[in-house]
């Protein structure tokens, strides 16, 4: 490669690095500065207050506790289902495994509202029980409880653990297990001595990733738990927006960032070990032979259908039959302005805003993610350090990111605090890791010998990129772009912080409508949630059709 070509490549690689430095690292450093020097001089009083106040210590402990319980519950349900999918072939197996991933791509506000529709005091389950047993009260009391938060976290993260463990378990096969069984090992011995130790890397990787998502959960906790069950994420939002205690909010953000960086280091280490284990694939699936095996498959299907699909179908039903008969007023009312829709904007305007911002974020994340993936795929130090660097936005909460924008981007030349551009910028940051994890496996699957042969034949780097790399990674590129679009459509935490009148998005409007008393606002919230859910479901179906190329890793 000539010196000119190397300099051009270096300039191209600098584009995502500069974007990350300006719109991610700089806001985080501004948060550090505000938390450590609120008045321009070193002042640790905010941290002293955090450590000396039982309430804030309790918030940190509760954040860790709910994330741990949610992670354990998720793995407890995903592990037996992963065994079924990795071991047995049955009708609808591939379709069910694909559909099980749908909840992961749904916006948090939609999921929270769906579970409120099913398990709330006025939800469908309580309506059914009151009718069946002639009750005048709600027998299922789960509103504003930790139990409901954990149930929703399991709903959200079940697919992550299922896919990671199933993929790994299928790759290592069952030869060791069969050998142990032939020597007289019992079922309990197989689980203790063979199966669990064998899949430990996948379980650890899934557990760390699920813990990260539960630790930084915002929309679910805010809507279903409120300030009573405030996590660090909710407390940051509460301190910054409701109380306007910016130094304390910044100190809370710093604590959360440090915790997430530690978890990210652990996660990248587990991913490296997991990729080593996936090097040799020998997937073995068999048809069930015994009644016990068929019962396990049936239980797995019922669990997935009940846990993952019931809330979504209930949301659609409630939006159409809220008053007991077909009622489309929630959908027709989307063109009306509402007090709850943030500064009297019509909900339908938020739909156009979300679509516009999603296209912009998708385009930016696609370009930046492609360049970053190519950088990571190169051998050497760049790959070792750039991979975790570009994963940082995934481990940083959207609320912290939005708060950092408010603090940092308020002066020229980056005075974006009151600009609508801050929305697509924040969405691009959130979507960028998903694009990279979608494109990178496709790049790694391209045989290096193809590029070497083309170079020997005189092909220029641009020619090799267009004629060899681009066609081979096209599926990964489409999946990455689709992921970016869906992430932008459903992003809630950062948007709630920085949204202005002209830039309010669908999730923000749904949240405002839920908090507004009145049946009309609730109807509109249900209708908008269904619309957003269907858009994300459409993108999910596109991803699943293209996923066969081996794209999408985390």
LOBA-345959 format. One record per residue (C-alpha): residue number from 1; chain; x, y, z. Coordinates in steps of 0.1 Angstrom, whole numbers. Layout:
# LOBA-345959
resi=NUM	chain=A	x=X	y=Y	z=Z
...
END
This chain:
# LOBA-345959
resi=1	chain=A	x=0	y=0	z=0
resi=2	chain=A	x=15	y=34	z=-10
resi=3	chain=A	x=20	y=62	z=14
resi=4	chain=A	x=-8	y=82	z=-2
resi=5	chain=A	x=-32	y=53	z=2
resi=6	chain=A	x=-23	y=47	z=38
resi=7	chain=A	x=-28	y=84	z=46
resi=8	chain=A	x=-62	y=83	z=29
resi=9	chain=A	x=-71	y=52	z=49
resi=10	chain=A	x=-60	y=68	z=81
resi=11	chain=A	x=-82	y=99	z=74
resi=12	chain=A	x=-112	y=76	z=67
resi=13	chain=A	x=-106	y=57	z=100
resi=14	chain=A	x=-105	y=90	z=118
resi=15	chain=A	x=-141	y=98	z=109
resi=16	chain=A	x=-158	y=74	z=134
resi=17	chain=A	x=-131	y=81	z=160
resi=18	chain=A	x=-137	y=119	z=158
resi=19	chain=A	x=-174	y=114	z=159
resi=20	chain=A	x=-170	y=92	z=190
resi=21	chain=A	x=-146	y=117	z=206
resi=22	chain=A	x=-169	y=147	z=200
resi=23	chain=A	x=-203	y=133	z=208
resi=24	chain=A	x=-194	y=106	z=233
resi=25	chain=A	x=-161	y=111	z=251
resi=26	chain=A	x=-164	y=149	z=253
resi=27	chain=A	x=-199	y=148	z=270
resi=28	chain=A	x=-187	y=121	z=294
resi=29	chain=A	x=-157	y=142	z=303
resi=30	chain=A	x=-179	y=172	z=308
resi=31	chain=A	x=-200	y=151	z=332
resi=32	chain=A	x=-168	y=141	z=351
resi=33	chain=A	x=-158	y=178	z=353
resi=34	chain=A	x=-192	y=187	z=366
resi=35	chain=A	x=-192	y=160	z=392
resi=36	chain=A	x=-156	y=166	z=404
resi=37	chain=A	x=-155	y=204	z=399
resi=38	chain=A	x=-191	y=218	z=401
resi=39	chain=A	x=-178	y=253	z=409
resi=40	chain=A	x=-146	y=252	z=390
resi=41	chain=A	x=-125	y=238	z=419
resi=42	chain=A	x=-122	y=203	z=431
resi=43	chain=A	x=-152	y=195	z=452
resi=44	chain=A	x=-161	y=159	z=462
resi=45	chain=A	x=-191	y=169	z=483
resi=46	chain=A	x=-215	y=153	z=459
resi=47	chain=A	x=-197	y=120	z=462
resi=48	chain=A	x=-195	y=123	z=499
resi=49	chain=A	x=-232	y=128	z=500
resi=50	chain=A	x=-237	y=97	z=479
resi=51	chain=A	x=-216	y=76	z=501
resi=52	chain=A	x=-230	y=90	z=534
resi=53	chain=A	x=-267	y=91	z=525
resi=54	chain=A	x=-285	y=58	z=531
resi=55	chain=A	x=-310	y=67	z=503
resi=56	chain=A	x=-284	y=69	z=476
resi=57	chain=A	x=-264	y=39	z=488
resi=58	chain=A	x=-297	y=20	z=489
resi=59	chain=A	x=-303	y=31	z=453
resi=60	chain=A	x=-270	y=17	z=442
resi=61	chain=A	x=-275	y=-15	z=461
resi=62	chain=A	x=-310	y=-19	z=447
resi=63	chain=A	x=-298	y=-13	z=411
resi=64	chain=A	x=-273	y=-41	z=415
resi=65	chain=A	x=-298	y=-63	z=433
resi=66	chain=A	x=-326	y=-60	z=407
resi=67	chain=A	x=-301	y=-65	z=378
resi=68	chain=A	x=-287	y=-97	z=395
resi=69	chain=A	x=-322	y=-111	z=402
resi=70	chain=A	x=-333	y=-103	z=367
resi=71	chain=A	x=-302	y=-119	z=352
resi=72	chain=A	x=-306	y=-151	z=373
resi=73	chain=A	x=-343	y=-154	z=364
resi=74	chain=A	x=-335	y=-149	z=327
resi=75	chain=A	x=-308	y=-176	z=327
resi=76	chain=A	x=-330	y=-199	z=347
resi=77	chain=A	x=-357	y=-198	z=320
resi=78	chain=A	x=-334	y=-196	z=290
resi=79	chain=A	x=-311	y=-225	z=300
resi=80	chain=A	x=-336	y=-253	z=296
resi=81	chain=A	x=-351	y=-238	z=265
resi=82	chain=A	x=-316	y=-235	z=250
resi=83	chain=A	x=-310	y=-271	z=257
resi=84	chain=A	x=-342	y=-280	z=239
resi=85	chain=A	x=-333	y=-259	z=208
resi=86	chain=A	x=-297	y=-271	z=207
resi=87	chain=A	x=-306	y=-308	z=212
resi=88	chain=A	x=-339	y=-315	z=194
resi=89	chain=A	x=-354	y=-310	z=160
resi=90	chain=A	x=-392	y=-303	z=160
resi=91	chain=A	x=-417	y=-286	z=138
resi=92	chain=A	x=-415	y=-248	z=139
resi=93	chain=A	x=-381	y=-248	z=157
resi=94	chain=A	x=-364	y=-222	z=135
resi=95	chain=A	x=-395	y=-200	z=133
resi=96	chain=A	x=-399	y=-201	z=171
resi=97	chain=A	x=-363	y=-193	z=177
resi=98	chain=A	x=-365	y=-164	z=153
resi=99	chain=A	x=-398	y=-150	z=168
resi=100	chain=A	x=-383	y=-153	z=203
resi=101	chain=A	x=-360	y=-125	z=194
resi=102	chain=A	x=-387	y=-100	z=186
resi=103	chain=A	x=-390	y=-86	z=222
resi=104	chain=A	x=-354	y=-75	z=222
resi=105	chain=A	x=-360	y=-50	z=193
resi=106	chain=A	x=-391	y=-35	z=209
resi=107	chain=A	x=-390	y=-1	z=226
resi=108	chain=A	x=-391	y=-1	z=263
resi=109	chain=A	x=-422	y=21	z=266
resi=110	chain=A	x=-441	y=-3	z=243
resi=111	chain=A	x=-431	y=-33	z=265
resi=112	chain=A	x=-439	y=-15	z=297
resi=113	chain=A	x=-473	y=-5	z=285
resi=114	chain=A	x=-480	y=-41	z=271
resi=115	chain=A	x=-473	y=-56	z=305
resi=116	chain=A	x=-494	y=-30	z=323
resi=117	chain=A	x=-523	y=-40	z=299
resi=118	chain=A	x=-519	y=-76	z=309
resi=119	chain=A	x=-509	y=-75	z=346
resi=120	chain=A	x=-520	y=-40	z=358
resi=121	chain=A	x=-549	y=-34	z=382
resi=122	chain=A	x=-572	y=-28	z=353
resi=123	chain=A	x=-554	y=-53	z=330
resi=124	chain=A	x=-568	y=-82	z=311
resi=125	chain=A	x=-558	y=-108	z=337
resi=126	chain=A	x=-576	y=-90	z=365
resi=127	chain=A	x=-606	y=-84	z=342
resi=128	chain=A	x=-608	y=-121	z=335
resi=129	chain=A	x=-604	y=-131	z=372
resi=130	chain=A	x=-630	y=-106	z=383
resi=131	chain=A	x=-655	y=-120	z=357
resi=132	chain=A	x=-648	y=-156	z=365
resi=133	chain=A	x=-650	y=-154	z=403
resi=134	chain=A	x=-674	y=-124	z=406
resi=135	chain=A	x=-648	y=-102	z=424
resi=136	chain=A	x=-651	y=-65	z=431
resi=137	chain=A	x=-613	y=-61	z=435
resi=138	chain=A	x=-581	y=-68	z=415
resi=139	chain=A	x=-567	y=-102	z=428
resi=140	chain=A	x=-533	y=-97	z=410
resi=141	chain=A	x=-515	y=-68	z=426
resi=142	chain=A	x=-484	y=-63	z=406
resi=143	chain=A	x=-485	y=-26	z=397
resi=144	chain=A	x=-455	y=-6	z=411
resi=145	chain=A	x=-438	y=-38	z=423
resi=146	chain=A	x=-403	y=-52	z=418
resi=147	chain=A	x=-419	y=-85	z=407
resi=148	chain=A	x=-434	y=-68	z=376
resi=149	chain=A	x=-401	y=-51	z=368
resi=150	chain=A	x=-382	y=-84	z=369
resi=151	chain=A	x=-408	y=-101	z=348
resi=152	chain=A	x=-404	y=-74	z=321
resi=153	chain=A	x=-366	y=-76	z=323
resi=154	chain=A	x=-369	y=-114	z=317
resi=155	chain=A	x=-392	y=-107	z=288
resi=156	chain=A	x=-367	y=-83	z=273
resi=157	chain=A	x=-335	y=-103	z=278
resi=158	chain=A	x=-347	y=-139	z=275
resi=159	chain=A	x=-339	y=-139	z=237
resi=160	chain=A	x=-303	y=-127	z=243
resi=161	chain=A	x=-295	y=-155	z=267
resi=162	chain=A	x=-314	y=-181	z=245
resi=163	chain=A	x=-296	y=-172	z=213
resi=164	chain=A	x=-261	y=-170	z=229
resi=165	chain=A	x=-264	y=-203	z=248
resi=166	chain=A	x=-282	y=-221	z=220
resi=167	chain=A	x=-255	y=-211	z=194
resi=168	chain=A	x=-226	y=-221	z=216
resi=169	chain=A	x=-243	y=-254	z=228
resi=170	chain=A	x=-250	y=-264	z=192
resi=171	chain=A	x=-214	y=-257	z=182
resi=172	chain=A	x=-198	y=-279	z=209
resi=173	chain=A	x=-221	y=-309	z=202
resi=174	chain=A	x=-230	y=-337	z=226
resi=175	chain=A	x=-202	y=-362	z=221
resi=176	chain=A	x=-188	y=-358	z=257
resi=177	chain=A	x=-223	y=-362	z=271
resi=178	chain=A	x=-230	y=-393	z=251
resi=179	chain=A	x=-197	y=-408	z=263
resi=180	chain=A	x=-206	y=-401	z=299
resi=181	chain=A	x=-240	y=-415	z=295
resi=182	chain=A	x=-226	y=-448	z=281
resi=183	chain=A	x=-204	y=-451	z=312
resi=184	chain=A	x=-235	y=-449	z=334
resi=185	chain=A	x=-238	y=-412	z=343
resi=186	chain=A	x=-273	y=-402	z=355
resi=187	chain=A	x=-292	y=-371	z=343
resi=188	chain=A	x=-282	y=-350	z=374
resi=189	chain=A	x=-245	y=-360	z=369
resi=190	chain=A	x=-247	y=-349	z=333
resi=191	chain=A	x=-260	y=-315	z=342
resi=192	chain=A	x=-235	y=-310	z=371
resi=193	chain=A	x=-203	y=-325	z=355
resi=194	chain=A	x=-208	y=-322	z=318
resi=195	chain=A	x=-234	y=-298	z=305
resi=196	chain=A	x=-230	y=-268	z=328
resi=197	chain=A	x=-192	y=-268	z=328
resi=198	chain=A	x=-192	y=-272	z=290
resi=199	chain=A	x=-214	y=-241	z=284
resi=200	chain=A	x=-200	y=-220	z=311
resi=201	chain=A	x=-184	y=-195	z=287
resi=202	chain=A	x=-218	y=-189	z=270
resi=203	chain=A	x=-236	y=-186	z=302
resi=204	chain=A	x=-211	y=-161	z=315
resi=205	chain=A	x=-212	y=-140	z=284
resi=206	chain=A	x=-250	y=-140	z=284
resi=207	chain=A	x=-252	y=-132	z=321
resi=208	chain=A	x=-228	y=-102	z=317
resi=209	chain=A	x=-247	y=-88	z=288
resi=210	chain=A	x=-281	y=-93	z=304
resi=211	chain=A	x=-268	y=-77	z=336
resi=212	chain=A	x=-256	y=-46	z=317
resi=213	chain=A	x=-290	y=-42	z=301
resi=214	chain=A	x=-309	y=-46	z=334
resi=215	chain=A	x=-284	y=-23	z=353
resi=216	chain=A	x=-291	y=5	z=328
resi=217	chain=A	x=-328	y=-2	z=323
resi=218	chain=A	x=-347	y=31	z=323
resi=219	chain=A	x=-381	y=31	z=306
resi=220	chain=A	x=-392	y=-1	z=323
resi=221	chain=A	x=-383	y=10	z=358
resi=222	chain=A	x=-395	y=46	z=352
resi=223	chain=A	x=-430	y=35	z=339
resi=224	chain=A	x=-436	y=4	z=360
resi=225	chain=A	x=-417	y=13	z=392
resi=226	chain=A	x=-414	y=50	z=394
resi=227	chain=A	x=-393	y=68	z=420
resi=228	chain=A	x=-402	y=42	z=446
resi=229	chain=A	x=-380	y=16	z=428
resi=230	chain=A	x=-356	y=41	z=414
resi=231	chain=A	x=-324	y=27	z=399
resi=232	chain=A	x=-293	y=48	z=392
resi=233	chain=A	x=-307	y=55	z=358
resi=234	chain=A	x=-340	y=68	z=371
resi=235	chain=A	x=-323	y=87	z=399
resi=236	chain=A	x=-301	y=105	z=374
resi=237	chain=A	x=-331	y=116	z=354
resi=238	chain=A	x=-350	y=126	z=386
resi=239	chain=A	x=-321	y=146	z=400
resi=240	chain=A	x=-314	y=164	z=367
resi=241	chain=A	x=-349	y=171	z=355
resi=242	chain=A	x=-372	y=173	z=386
resi=243	chain=A	x=-348	y=186	z=412
resi=244	chain=A	x=-322	y=202	z=389
resi=245	chain=A	x=-294	y=190	z=411
resi=246	chain=A	x=-269	y=187	z=383
resi=247	chain=A	x=-237	y=180	z=404
resi=248	chain=A	x=-254	y=151	z=422
resi=249	chain=A	x=-268	y=138	z=389
resi=250	chain=A	x=-234	y=140	z=374
resi=251	chain=A	x=-219	y=121	z=404
resi=252	chain=A	x=-245	y=94	z=400
resi=253	chain=A	x=-237	y=92	z=363
resi=254	chain=A	x=-200	y=89	z=370
resi=255	chain=A	x=-206	y=60	z=394
resi=256	chain=A	x=-228	y=43	z=368
resi=257	chain=A	x=-202	y=48	z=340
resi=258	chain=A	x=-174	y=33	z=361
resi=259	chain=A	x=-195	y=3	z=369
resi=260	chain=A	x=-204	y=-2	z=333
resi=261	chain=A	x=-168	y=1	z=321
resi=262	chain=A	x=-159	y=-27	z=346
resi=263	chain=A	x=-187	y=-48	z=332
resi=264	chain=A	x=-177	y=-41	z=296
resi=265	chain=A	x=-141	y=-52	z=303
resi=266	chain=A	x=-155	y=-85	z=317
resi=267	chain=A	x=-179	y=-88	z=287
resi=268	chain=A	x=-152	y=-83	z=260
resi=269	chain=A	x=-131	y=-110	z=278
resi=270	chain=A	x=-160	y=-135	z=278
resi=271	chain=A	x=-166	y=-127	z=241
resi=272	chain=A	x=-130	y=-136	z=232
resi=273	chain=A	x=-133	y=-169	z=250
resi=274	chain=A	x=-167	y=-175	z=235
resi=275	chain=A	x=-154	y=-170	z=199
resi=276	chain=A	x=-126	y=-195	z=206
resi=277	chain=A	x=-152	y=-220	z=216
resi=278	chain=A	x=-173	y=-213	z=185
resi=279	chain=A	x=-143	y=-220	z=162
resi=280	chain=A	x=-154	y=-256	z=153
resi=281	chain=A	x=-191	y=-261	z=146
resi=282	chain=A	x=-206	y=-296	z=149
resi=283	chain=A	x=-243	y=-289	z=155
resi=284	chain=A	x=-263	y=-320	z=162
resi=285	chain=A	x=-301	y=-319	z=166
resi=286	chain=A	x=-322	y=-350	z=168
resi=287	chain=A	x=-359	y=-358	z=168
resi=288	chain=A	x=-374	y=-365	z=202
resi=289	chain=A	x=-378	y=-401	z=210
resi=290	chain=A	x=-394	y=-403	z=244
resi=291	chain=A	x=-425	y=-388	z=260
resi=292	chain=A	x=-403	y=-369	z=284
resi=293	chain=A	x=-384	y=-352	z=255
resi=294	chain=A	x=-417	y=-343	z=238
resi=295	chain=A	x=-430	y=-329	z=271
resi=296	chain=A	x=-398	y=-307	z=274
resi=297	chain=A	x=-404	y=-294	z=239
resi=298	chain=A	x=-440	y=-286	z=246
resi=299	chain=A	x=-431	y=-269	z=279
resi=300	chain=A	x=-406	y=-248	z=260
resi=301	chain=A	x=-430	y=-238	z=233
resi=302	chain=A	x=-457	y=-229	z=259
resi=303	chain=A	x=-432	y=-208	z=279
resi=304	chain=A	x=-420	y=-188	z=249
resi=305	chain=A	x=-455	y=-183	z=236
resi=306	chain=A	x=-469	y=-173	z=270
resi=307	chain=A	x=-440	y=-151	z=281
resi=308	chain=A	x=-432	y=-134	z=249
resi=309	chain=A	x=-463	y=-132	z=227
resi=310	chain=A	x=-492	y=-128	z=252
resi=311	chain=A	x=-483	y=-91	z=262
resi=312	chain=A	x=-479	y=-81	z=226
resi=313	chain=A	x=-512	y=-96	z=214
resi=314	chain=A	x=-529	y=-81	z=245
resi=315	chain=A	x=-516	y=-47	z=236
resi=316	chain=A	x=-531	y=-49	z=201
resi=317	chain=A	x=-564	y=-62	z=215
resi=318	chain=A	x=-566	y=-35	z=241
resi=319	chain=A	x=-560	y=-8	z=215
resi=320	chain=A	x=-590	y=-20	z=195
resi=321	chain=A	x=-614	y=-31	z=223
resi=322	chain=A	x=-606	y=-8	z=252
resi=323	chain=A	x=-643	y=-2	z=260
resi=324	chain=A	x=-654	y=-38	z=252
resi=325	chain=A	x=-663	y=-31	z=216
resi=326	chain=A	x=-644	y=-22	z=185
resi=327	chain=A	x=-631	y=14	z=190
resi=328	chain=A	x=-606	y=30	z=166
resi=329	chain=A	x=-607	y=64	z=182
resi=330	chain=A	x=-572	y=60	z=195
resi=331	chain=A	x=-559	y=57	z=160
resi=332	chain=A	x=-581	y=84	z=145
resi=333	chain=A	x=-572	y=107	z=174
resi=334	chain=A	x=-535	y=107	z=165
resi=335	chain=A	x=-539	y=137	z=143
resi=336	chain=A	x=-553	y=158	z=173
resi=337	chain=A	x=-531	y=179	z=195
resi=338	chain=A	x=-529	y=168	z=231
resi=339	chain=A	x=-517	y=184	z=263
resi=340	chain=A	x=-497	y=153	z=271
resi=341	chain=A	x=-478	y=152	z=238
resi=342	chain=A	x=-453	y=177	z=249
resi=343	chain=A	x=-459	y=214	z=241
resi=344	chain=A	x=-492	y=207	z=222
resi=345	chain=A	x=-477	y=187	z=193
resi=346	chain=A	x=-500	y=163	z=175
resi=347	chain=A	x=-490	y=126	z=181
resi=348	chain=A	x=-489	y=120	z=143
resi=349	chain=A	x=-462	y=147	z=140
resi=350	chain=A	x=-441	y=126	z=164
resi=351	chain=A	x=-444	y=97	z=140
resi=352	chain=A	x=-430	y=118	z=112
resi=353	chain=A	x=-402	y=131	z=135
resi=354	chain=A	x=-393	y=95	z=145
resi=355	chain=A	x=-392	y=84	z=109
resi=356	chain=A	x=-371	y=114	z=99
resi=357	chain=A	x=-346	y=110	z=127
resi=358	chain=A	x=-345	y=72	z=122
resi=359	chain=A	x=-335	y=76	z=85
resi=360	chain=A	x=-308	y=101	z=95
resi=361	chain=A	x=-294	y=80	z=123
resi=362	chain=A	x=-295	y=49	z=102
resi=363	chain=A	x=-275	y=66	z=74
resi=364	chain=A	x=-249	y=80	z=98
resi=365	chain=A	x=-246	y=48	z=119
resi=366	chain=A	x=-243	y=28	z=87
resi=367	chain=A	x=-214	y=48	z=73
resi=368	chain=A	x=-196	y=51	z=106
resi=369	chain=A	x=-202	y=15	z=115
resi=370	chain=A	x=-189	y=2	z=82
resi=371	chain=A	x=-157	y=22	z=86
resi=372	chain=A	x=-153	y=11	z=123
resi=373	chain=A	x=-159	y=-25	z=114
resi=374	chain=A	x=-133	y=-24	z=87
resi=375	chain=A	x=-109	y=-9	z=112
resi=376	chain=A	x=-116	y=-35	z=139
resi=377	chain=A	x=-113	y=-63	z=114
resi=378	chain=A	x=-77	y=-53	z=106
resi=379	chain=A	x=-51	y=-73	z=126
resi=380	chain=A	x=-30	y=-55	z=151
resi=381	chain=A	x=-34	y=-30	z=180
resi=382	chain=A	x=-62	y=-11	z=162
resi=383	chain=A	x=-84	y=-41	z=165
resi=384	chain=A	x=-76	y=-48	z=201
resi=385	chain=A	x=-84	y=-13	z=213
resi=386	chain=A	x=-109	y=-1	z=188
resi=387	chain=A	x=-134	y=-29	z=194
resi=388	chain=A	x=-141	y=-22	z=231
resi=389	chain=A	x=-139	y=15	z=223
resi=390	chain=A	x=-168	y=15	z=199
resi=391	chain=A	x=-187	y=-8	z=223
resi=392	chain=A	x=-187	y=19	z=250
resi=393	chain=A	x=-220	y=36	z=240
resi=394	chain=A	x=-237	y=2	z=244
resi=395	chain=A	x=-225	y=0	z=280
resi=396	chain=A	x=-234	y=37	z=287
resi=397	chain=A	x=-269	y=45	z=296
resi=398	chain=A	x=-289	y=66	z=272
resi=399	chain=A	x=-300	y=88	z=301
resi=400	chain=A	x=-263	y=95	z=310
resi=401	chain=A	x=-257	y=102	z=273
resi=402	chain=A	x=-286	y=127	z=271
resi=403	chain=A	x=-275	y=143	z=303
resi=404	chain=A	x=-240	y=147	z=289
resi=405	chain=A	x=-253	y=164	z=258
resi=406	chain=A	x=-272	y=189	z=279
resi=407	chain=A	x=-241	y=197	z=299
resi=408	chain=A	x=-215	y=198	z=271
resi=409	chain=A	x=-232	y=208	z=238
resi=410	chain=A	x=-244	y=242	z=249
resi=411	chain=A	x=-217	y=265	z=236
resi=412	chain=A	x=-204	y=274	z=200
resi=413	chain=A	x=-193	y=257	z=178
resi=414	chain=A	x=-213	y=228	z=193
resi=415	chain=A	x=-243	y=246	z=205
resi=416	chain=A	x=-268	y=218	z=198
resi=417	chain=A	x=-286	y=219	z=231
resi=418	chain=A	x=-317	y=235	z=216
resi=419	chain=A	x=-314	y=220	z=181
resi=420	chain=A	x=-333	y=191	z=168
resi=421	chain=A	x=-300	y=177	z=154
resi=422	chain=A	x=-291	y=165	z=189
resi=423	chain=A	x=-318	y=137	z=185
resi=424	chain=A	x=-303	y=120	z=154
resi=425	chain=A	x=-268	y=124	z=168
resi=426	chain=A	x=-278	y=107	z=201
resi=427	chain=A	x=-296	y=80	z=182
resi=428	chain=A	x=-265	y=74	z=160
resi=429	chain=A	x=-244	y=68	z=191
resi=430	chain=A	x=-268	y=44	z=205
resi=431	chain=A	x=-272	y=25	z=172
resi=432	chain=A	x=-235	y=24	z=163
resi=433	chain=A	x=-225	y=-7	z=184
resi=434	chain=A	x=-255	y=-26	z=169
resi=435	chain=A	x=-243	y=-18	z=133
resi=436	chain=A	x=-208	y=-29	z=141
resi=437	chain=A	x=-219	y=-62	z=158
resi=438	chain=A	x=-240	y=-69	z=126
resi=439	chain=A	x=-213	y=-60	z=100
resi=440	chain=A	x=-182	y=-73	z=118
resi=441	chain=A	x=-190	y=-111	z=115
resi=442	chain=A	x=-196	y=-108	z=78
resi=443	chain=A	x=-163	y=-91	z=73
resi=444	chain=A	x=-145	y=-117	z=94
resi=445	chain=A	x=-161	y=-144	z=72
resi=446	chain=A	x=-145	y=-130	z=40
resi=447	chain=A	x=-115	y=-153	z=32
resi=448	chain=A	x=-83	y=-132	z=33
resi=449	chain=A	x=-70	y=-151	z=3
resi=450	chain=A	x=-96	y=-134	z=-20
resi=451	chain=A	x=-82	y=-100	z=-12
resi=452	chain=A	x=-46	y=-112	z=-16
resi=453	chain=A	x=-54	y=-127	z=-50
resi=454	chain=A	x=-71	y=-95	z=-62
resi=455	chain=A	x=-41	y=-75	z=-50
resi=456	chain=A	x=-17	y=-98	z=-69
resi=457	chain=A	x=-38	y=-93	z=-100
resi=458	chain=A	x=-34	y=-55	z=-96
resi=459	chain=A	x=-68	y=-46	z=-82
resi=460	chain=A	x=-68	y=-13	z=-63
resi=461	chain=A	x=-81	y=-11	z=-27
resi=462	chain=A	x=-113	y=6	z=-38
resi=463	chain=A	x=-119	y=-20	z=-65
resi=464	chain=A	x=-114	y=-48	z=-40
resi=465	chain=A	x=-138	y=-32	z=-16
resi=466	chain=A	x=-165	y=-28	z=-42
resi=467	chain=A	x=-161	y=-61	z=-61
resi=468	chain=A	x=-152	y=-85	z=-33
resi=469	chain=A	x=-159	y=-72	z=2
resi=470	chain=A	x=-192	y=-53	z=-5
resi=471	chain=A	x=-211	y=-82	z=-22
resi=472	chain=A	x=-199	y=-107	z=5
resi=473	chain=A	x=-210	y=-85	z=34
resi=474	chain=A	x=-241	y=-71	z=19
resi=475	chain=A	x=-264	y=-91	z=42
resi=476	chain=A	x=-246	y=-78	z=72
resi=477	chain=A	x=-248	y=-42	z=59
resi=478	chain=A	x=-286	y=-45	z=55
resi=479	chain=A	x=-290	y=-60	z=89
resi=480	chain=A	x=-269	y=-33	z=105
resi=481	chain=A	x=-288	y=-5	z=88
resi=482	chain=A	x=-321	y=-21	z=98
resi=483	chain=A	x=-310	y=-24	z=134
resi=484	chain=A	x=-300	y=12	z=134
resi=485	chain=A	x=-334	y=22	z=121
resi=486	chain=A	x=-352	y=2	z=148
resi=487	chain=A	x=-330	y=14	z=176
resi=488	chain=A	x=-336	y=50	z=166
resi=489	chain=A	x=-374	y=45	z=164
resi=490	chain=A	x=-375	y=31	z=199
resi=491	chain=A	x=-349	y=51	z=217
resi=492	chain=A	x=-363	y=66	z=248
resi=493	chain=A	x=-338	y=76	z=275
resi=494	chain=A	x=-317	y=102	z=257
resi=495	chain=A	x=-347	y=115	z=237
resi=496	chain=A	x=-366	y=122	z=269
resi=497	chain=A	x=-337	y=144	z=281
resi=498	chain=A	x=-331	y=164	z=250
resi=499	chain=A	x=-364	y=164	z=230
resi=500	chain=A	x=-377	y=199	z=221
resi=501	chain=A	x=-411	y=208	z=207
resi=502	chain=A	x=-401	y=202	z=171
resi=503	chain=A	x=-381	y=171	z=179
resi=504	chain=A	x=-404	y=150	z=201
resi=505	chain=A	x=-404	y=113	z=191
resi=506	chain=A	x=-430	y=85	z=194
resi=507	chain=A	x=-416	y=69	z=227
resi=508	chain=A	x=-416	y=103	z=244
resi=509	chain=A	x=-452	y=110	z=233
resi=510	chain=A	x=-463	y=76	z=245
resi=511	chain=A	x=-447	y=83	z=279
resi=512	chain=A	x=-465	y=117	z=281
resi=513	chain=A	x=-498	y=102	z=271
resi=514	chain=A	x=-495	y=74	z=297
resi=515	chain=A	x=-490	y=101	z=324
resi=516	chain=A	x=-520	y=122	z=313
resi=517	chain=A	x=-553	y=113	z=330
resi=518	chain=A	x=-581	y=106	z=307
resi=519	chain=A	x=-593	y=78	z=284
resi=520	chain=A	x=-586	y=97	z=252
resi=521	chain=A	x=-548	y=100	z=260
resi=522	chain=A	x=-547	y=63	z=270
resi=523	chain=A	x=-563	y=53	z=237
resi=524	chain=A	x=-537	y=73	z=218
resi=525	chain=A	x=-509	y=58	z=238
resi=526	chain=A	x=-521	y=23	z=230
resi=527	chain=A	x=-525	y=31	z=193
resi=528	chain=A	x=-490	y=47	z=190
resi=529	chain=A	x=-475	y=17	z=209
resi=530	chain=A	x=-491	y=-7	z=184
resi=531	chain=A	x=-478	y=13	z=154
resi=532	chain=A	x=-443	y=15	z=169
resi=533	chain=A	x=-444	y=-23	z=177
resi=534	chain=A	x=-455	y=-31	z=141
resi=535	chain=A	x=-427	y=-10	z=126
resi=536	chain=A	x=-401	y=-27	z=148
resi=537	chain=A	x=-416	y=-61	z=140
resi=538	chain=A	x=-413	y=-54	z=103
resi=539	chain=A	x=-376	y=-45	z=107
resi=540	chain=A	x=-371	y=-76	z=128
resi=541	chain=A	x=-386	y=-99	z=101
resi=542	chain=A	x=-362	y=-84	z=76
resi=543	chain=A	x=-333	y=-90	z=99
resi=544	chain=A	x=-343	y=-126	z=104
resi=545	chain=A	x=-345	y=-133	z=67
resi=546	chain=A	x=-310	y=-120	z=62
resi=547	chain=A	x=-295	y=-135	z=94
resi=548	chain=A	x=-285	y=-168	z=77
resi=549	chain=A	x=-252	y=-152	z=66
resi=550	chain=A	x=-241	y=-154	z=102
resi=551	chain=A	x=-246	y=-117	z=110
resi=552	chain=A	x=-254	y=-101	z=143
resi=553	chain=A	x=-231	y=-109	z=172
resi=554	chain=A	x=-230	y=-92	z=206
END
